[in-house]
Amino acid sequence: MPEAPKEHQKATDYTVAENNKKTLEFIEDVTAKADDVQKRVLAEIICRNAHVEYLKRHGINGNIDRETFKKIMPVITYEDIQPDINRIANGDKSHILCSQPISEFLTSSGTSGGERKLMPTIDEELGRRSLLYSLLMPVMSQFVPGLDKGKGMYFLFIKSEAKTPSGLVARPVLTSYYKSSHFKERPYDPYTNYTSPNETILCPDSYQSMYSQMLCGLCQNNQVLRVGAVFASGFIRAIRFLEKHWSLLCNDIKTGTLNSQITDPSVREAVMKILKPDAKLADFIEQECSRQSWQGIITRLWPNTKYIDVIVTGTMSQYIPTLDYYSNGLPLVCTMYASSECYFGVNLNPLCKPSEVSYTLIPTMAYFEFLPEHQELIDLVDVKLGQDYELVVTTYAGLYRYRVGDVLRVAGFKNSAPQFTFICRKNVVLSIDSDKTDEVELQNAVKNAESHLMPFDARLNEYTSCADTTSIPGHYVLYWELILNGSTPIPPSVFKDCCLTIEESLNSVYRQGRASDKSIGPLEIKIVEAGTFDKLMDYAISLGASMNQYKTPRCVKFAPIIELLNFRVVSCYFSPKCPKWSPGHKQWNDMV
């Protein structure tokens, strides 16, 4: 198998250039031999795991032939292996899915039964994730030279974690990576030279983490060459945080003292190595932040910034206008494609428009197959240009022919490896941050809330929804048209109870975003005039929809439709408090 590029200890121009060259050669090599690499990856996975219970159950007994594997192994979803995962989580140490010990569970942003999915992983997967990260900057350096001469200002955070009954940790994939030695003890590399000290990233208090990372970024403003976060929503939250707290930050910079709200000793120590009294810088920041308009604030405060590194594909595309406003149109760069199940690929043309982003799958990461609608699975090198497929993976950590749930479209090829545009997550209708709410879940939540209307002899006639990102954090909006049979007015408190009931009925990822991460705002119900949904149908038919086949969309994104709905709103209500949420799965918490 082609050798992965090695990391370098010293940051000389020669070693940076040499490392970049080797990395690009690695990408060239594995994409040119994509099918051979894929055959080897599958053979390696089956060979090392041949005697695990799951493969033996399906008749794999050391046979590493690809065609046999495809013939007898079923294509599965999470629910198919959930009993096996529950056994591991509850302490069964048998070789159920993988011959290597499961080191932890990675919690997916997708859910099953309202709870985060648990993806098994092994220690060596951290090396694969590190490999994919090591490809990003050598690719980027082809388009933006000199990035090794400054720093990156990235807002990176850890999230809460839980322990399964067996003692294994369950946490998001990025939290796992940031807490690993691969990140914390990484050798010096000019491309991973960030303004945020590790201690500020690893601080579990979200306010202290954000405040200290922003302060360090401002103190080193002239060294910053690129800025970013994981998701577009996260980076915008950082800018809104600055908008709210810039006067406190300026005071710290002016005096060289750290705000007393930052109480974490390791964070204080790390920040004080960077923070020095600088009245001139404080005055400059104050002058820029005091302006009436915050248009271009990123390029004003960090004048050497070349681009913004955030995910703006899929549901994150709704944040592009806001990013353009704050940055005066800096390039928006999506560098990689990954999930809790597996890291997949990289964007080899990172300065393309967000609408044109495509990812080249790196064949060494896992064994990839693709599911066309109503057809048999096909291999990586057999996909067709312009066709849509659902991604299916077989991983080293014990997932076999697993449906990830992402729909991808073939946009081109790098040698024999296809390049994919991310189209959507299957069945997702609403998303603000990392949350994913599908139509069935929304329907059940609305049904639960509707019970509050019964004492007033009222019921819901129709509803739809949208993700409102005009405020930060964004929030879910539901448009309700009621049928009122009773004479007693419905008090506002009842509609607020409806909002909270919906939130309590949604999945744990949504509730964490509301209650812990504060990445999602309170849910809003907008009551619309009677006849609004008839108008909505008339509008859809005027655009060419069939009257016989028309059904009310449960989520709307088209601006004229949202404008039509908002024009007919008669009252608005917000959830009065955060829904209940605690780390870990409900069944684990019930055992405590």
N, C-alpha and C positions, 0 to 999 in steps of 0.2 A: 504494500500500500504506500502511496506517496508520503514522504516524510513531511510532517508539519513544520512550519518555520519555527526557529528557536528565538527565545527572548534574549535581548542583549543587556549587559550590566551597565555599560558606559554609553553616554549620549554624545558621541562624536558624529560629525557630519558623515564620516565614512560609514560608521556602523549603522546609522539610520538609513542611509541610501542602500547599503548592502542588505539590510534586513527587509526593506521595502521590496527590493528586487527579488529576494528569495520568496517572499510572501506572494508576490504576483506570479512568480513561476509555479508555485504550489497551486494557485487557483487555475492557472492555465493547464497544468498537468492533470488535475482531478476532473476538470470539465471536459478535457479532450478524451479521457478514458472513462467517462461517466458510467457506462454499462459494466465495464470490467470491475470498477471500484464497487459498484452496487452489488455485483455477484459476490465479491469477496466479503463485503460487509454482512450480507445475509448469511453466507457460509460461516463466518466467524460467530455471529449471534447464535445460530442454531447449534454449532459445534460446542460452544461453551455452555449452552443451556439445554442441550439435548435431553438430559435426564431429569429436568425439572418436572414437577407434577403436571403443570398446565399443558406442556408439549406432549408428554406421554399420554395424557388424557385424550388427545386428539390424534394419536398414532405416530408422532414423530419420535423415532428411537435412534437418533444419531444420523438419520438421513439428511444430508446437506444439499440435496438436489433442489434447485429453485422451483422447477416445475412440480415436483412432489409437494413441496411446501405450499405452493399456491393451490394445488388440487385439494389438499385435505384440511388446510387451516381455514377456519371461518373468518369472515370479516365481522368485527365486533364493535360495540359501543361500550361506554363506561358501565352501563347497567349489567352487561354480560360478565364482567370481571369483578363487579362490586363485592360479591360474596368472598372471592379470593383476597381482595384488598382488605376487607373487614377482618378476615382471619389473621392477616399479617399485623394489622393495627391492634388487634386484641392479643397478640403475643405468640402466635404460631410461628416457630422459627424453621419450619420445614422449607425445603427449596420448592416453593410453590410456583413462582413466576420467573425466578432468576437464580442462577447458581451462586452468584455473589450475594453477600448480605445486603439487604435493603438498609441504606444508611439513614434515610429520612423519607418523609412524604412531602411532595411539592403540591401546594394547594392551588388548584386551577381557578381562574376567574369564571369558568363555567360551573354550573351546579347540577346536582342530582338530588331530587327530593328536597330542594330548597337549601341544601348544604353544599359547600365547596367540594369539588371532586378531589380525591387524593391520588396523586401520581407517584408511583414508587420510583425511587432513584437510588443509584449506587455512587460510591465515592469517585470512581473514574469519570463519571459524567461531568464533574467540575472541570476536568481537563479538556473535554470537548467544548464546553461553553467558553472556556478561556481561549481555546483555539479560534473559535468564531470571532470573539472580540479582537483577537490579534490581527484579523484580516481587515478590519474596518479602516484604520488610519492609513495603512499603505495604499489602499484603494483611493481614499480621500486625497492623499497627498499628490496623486496624479493630476487632480483638478484644482487644488488649492495648495500651492507650495508654501513652505515656511511654517507649517503648523507645529513643528517641533521647537520653535523659537519662543513660544509663549505658553499660556495655560488655557485649560478649558474650565468654564464656570458651569458646572452641572449640579442641578438640585436633585440629589439622590437620597432616598429614605428607606429605612427598614419598616416593616409592618409587624404587627403582633403575631406571635406564634403560640402553638399549643402542643401538648404532648398527648399522644394516643395512650390508651390503657397499657400498651406494651412498653411505653417509655420512649418510643420513637418521636422525634420532633416533626410537626406538620407546620409548614410555613411557605409563603410565596417564594417563587424561584429566585427573584432578585434579592430578597432578604437572605436566602441561603447563600447566594454568591457573595454578597457584601460581607457576610460574617465568616466567610471561608478564608483560609490562608492564601488562596489564589488572589484574592483582592487585598486583604489586610497586609500581607507580607510580600506583595508583588515587588520584583526588582525595579530599580529606577528605570523609567521609560519616559522620554519626553512627551509621548502621546497619551500617557495616563497621569500627567502632571496636572492636578486639579487645584482650583482655589480652595476647595473644601477639604480640611483635614479629615482623616478617617473618623476621628472621634465625633465630628459633627454629623457625619453621615450615619454613624452607628448609634446615635443618641435616640432612645425610644420615645422621648417626648417630642411630639411633632412641632410644637411651637418653638422650643429651644433649638431643635435641629434646623428649622427654617430660618430663624433669626440669626443663628451663628453662621450658617452657610451664606446668607445674604450679606452679612457684615464682612465676612472674609472676601466675598466677591467684590464688594465695593472698595475695600482696602487695596485690592490688587487690580483695580479697574483697567489700568493701562497695559497690563500683561495679558488680559483676556483676549483670545483670538476666536473663540467659539463658545457658544452658550447652549444650554439645553436641559432637558429632563427626559424621562422615559416617554411620557405621553404629552401631547400638546396641552391637555387640560392641566397637567401638573406644572408646566412652565408658566402658564397664564396665572395660575394660583400664586406662584412666586412673585410675579409682577404686581398682582393685586395686594399681596402682603406688603411689598415695598410701598405701595400707594398709601397703605394704612399706617405703616410704622416708620416711615423715612425720618421723621423728626427724632425719634429715639436713636435710630442708627447713626444719624449725623452727630448727635450728642456724644455717643461712644467714640466716634472717630475724632471729634474735636478735642475731647478730654483724654483719650487713650485709656479709658476705663470701660469695662464691660457691664452692661445693664444687670442689676441685681436679680432680675427675673431668670437669668441664666444661672441655674444653681448646680448643674451637673459638673463635678470637679474636673473630670477629664476634658470636657468641652471647654471650660474656662481656661484650663492650662494650654490647650492647643490653640485657642483663639488668641490668647495673650502673646503667643510667639509671633503673631502676625500683626496684631493691633498696636499701633503707635500713634501718639498725638499728631494730628495733621489738620490744622485749622483751615488750610487752603482747600484741601480735598472736601472737607465737611461743608465749607461755604459753596463750593462748586455743586455738590450734590443737592444742597438745600435750594440753590438757585434754579436748578433744572427741575426738581420735584415740585417747586412752588408754582411753576408755570400753569396756566389754566388748562392747556392741552398737554396730554401725555403721548401725543403722536410722536413716534420715533424715539421714545425714551430709552430703548435698548442701545441704539447707536449713539445717543447723546451721552449716556453714562459710561458705556463701554465702547469707546470710539473705534477700537481696532477689530471689532467683531466681524468675522467674515460670513458666518452663517448660523442658523439655529438648527440644532440637532434634536429633533423630536419626531414621534410617530404622528403623521397627519393623514394616514390612509384609513379606510373604513369609516367608522363612526367619528373618528378624530378629525375628519375633514371639515366638520362643522365649525372648528376653531380657526380655520385658515384666515378669514377676514380679520379677526382680532389680532392674530400674530402679525399679519401684514401691517396693521395700524401701529402696533407698538414698535415695530422694527423698521418702518419705512421700506418694507418690501425686501428685506434680506432673504437670501435663498433659504428655503425650508427643506432640510435634508432628512430623509428616512434611510438609515444606514443598514438595518438588519431586520430579519423576520424570525420570530422565536415564540415559543409558548412553554407552558409548564411541562408538557409531554416531551418536548424535544426542541433544540435549537435547529433552525432550518437553513437559512441562507442569508446572502448579503446583496445589497444594491450596488451593482458595478457602475452605475451612472448616477452618482448621488446628487448631482446638480440639476437633474431633470425636474420638470414641473411636478407638483404633488399628484396631479391626475395621471401622470405617466410613470409613476414609480413601479418598478418591477424588481423582483428578487430572484437571484440565481441560487438554486438549491445546491448546497455543497454535498457531494455524494458520500463523503466519509461520515456524516453526522448520524445517519440512520438508514434503514432501507425504506425507500419511498415507493408507494403505489398510488394510483389515481383512479377515482371512481367516476366514470361518466354516468349521466342519468340513464337508468334502465339498461346498463350494459355491464360487461365483465371488467374487472380491474385490469389496468395496464401498467407497464413499467415506466420509469422515469424518462427513458429515451424514446418512448413510443407515443408520447402525447402529441396532439396536433395543434398547430398555430390557430389561435382565435377560439379554441374550444374551452368550455368550463368543466372543471373537475372538483370533486371533493378529495381532500388530502387524506391518505391512509399511511400510517407509519408502523414499522417494526423497529423497536429500539433495543439497545444493549441492556436496558434496565428492566425489561420484562413486559413490554407491550408488544402484542403480535397482531398485525393487520388491524390496527386500531383506527377508527374513524375520528379524526381530530375535530371535524365539524366546520372547517374552513373551506369556502368555495373559492377556487383560484382560476384565473384565465391565463392561457399561454400567450405571452406577449412577444416572445422571441427566443433566441438560443444563444448561449455562449459555448462555442464549440458544439459538443453533443449534449450539453446540459441545458434543459429548458429554463426560461425565465418567466416568472409568474406575477401577474397583478392580483393583489388581494381584492376580491369582490365583496364578500360579506361572511359573517358567521351565520350558519343555517338557523333559521327560525327566530333570530333576535329582532325585536321591534323597537326596544328602547335601550339607550345606553348614554351615560354621561361621562363616566371615567372608565374604570375596569369592570363595572357592572354590566350584566347582560340579562335583560328581561324579555322572555318570549311571550307570544300571544296568549297561550294557555294560562300561563302564570298570571298575566295581567287580568285575564277574564275571571279567574278564580278570586283574585284580590278584590276586584270591583264587586263581584257577587257577595263577598263577605261584608263589604262596606254598605251595600244596598240595604242590608237588614236594618240599619239605623233609620231608614226612611219609613219603614212599615207602620210604626205607631202614628204617623201623620197621614196615613192613607195615600202615600206617594210612592211612585216607583220610577225606575230609570227607563226612559224610552230608547235612547241611543247614547253612545259615547265614542270618543276617539281620544287620541293622546299625541303629545309631541315631547321631544327633549328640548327644553329652553336653555340655550347657552348664552343668552344676551346678558345674563347676570353671572357672576362668578362667586361661588360654585354654581354650576348649572343645576337645573332641577326638572323633575317630571311634571308635566301639566296634563290634566285630564279635563276634557270638555264634556259636560253632562247636560243632556236635555231631559227634563223631568215631565212626568204626567202627574198632575196634582188633582186628586179626587176629594181630599179633605178640605175643611175650611180653616183649620188651625195652621198658622204660619210656622214654617220650619225655622227654629232658632239657628243663628250662626254656629253655635257650639256643636250642633248635630253634624253640620258639614265638616267642621274641624275634626270631629270624631271619625267621620268617614275617611278623611285624609290619613289619619293615624292608623286606622284599621287596614287601609291599603298598604301602607308602609310596613306594618307588622306582618302582613301576609306575603311580602316579597322575600326574595332569597337572602341568604346570609351575606353575600358580596355587597348587595345593595345596602343592607342594614349596617354593615361595617363602614361603608362609605359615608353614611349619614351620621352614625353614632361615634365612630372612632377616628376615621381619617378626615372627616369634615370635607370630603371631596365632592359631596352631593348636597344640595340645598333642600329645604323642606318641600315636600310634594304639595302641589296646588290643584284645587278643583275650581274650574270656571263654569258657572251655570249659564247656559245660553238660552235665548228665547225659543219658545215653541216654534217648530217649523224650520229650525236651523239646518237639521240634517236632510230635510227635503231640498233646501237650497243647495246643500253640498252635493246631493245626487244630481240636481239639475245642472250644476256647474260641471260635474264629471261627464255627464252625457253630452254637454255642449263641446267638450274636448274630444268626443268620439267614443266614450264608454258605452257598452251595450246596456240598455235598460233591463233586459231580461237577466243579464249576468252580474249586474252591479250589486256589490255588497259594501257596507260601510267599512272603510279602512280603519283598523284599530290603532294605527299610527300614521301621522301625516308629517311630511317634510316640505312639501311644495309651498313656497312662500305665499302665493295668492290664496291658497286654501286656508292657511293659518290666518291670513289677514281677514278672510271672510268670517271665520269663526270668532276672531277677536272683536270684530265689529258688532257681533250680536251677543256679546257677554253682558250679563246683567248683574252678576256678583262674583266675587273671588274669595277663596278661603285657603288658608295654609295649614299644614300639619302643626299642631301646637307644641310638639316636643319630638325628640328623637325616638325612633323605635328601639325596642330592646335588642341588644346584641352582646355576645360574649365570645372570646376566642374559643376555638375548638368546635367540634360537632355537638349537636344537641344531646345525642345519646351518651357522649363522654361526660358532658356536664351533669347529666342526670345521674351518672354513676357516683359522682363525688359526694 
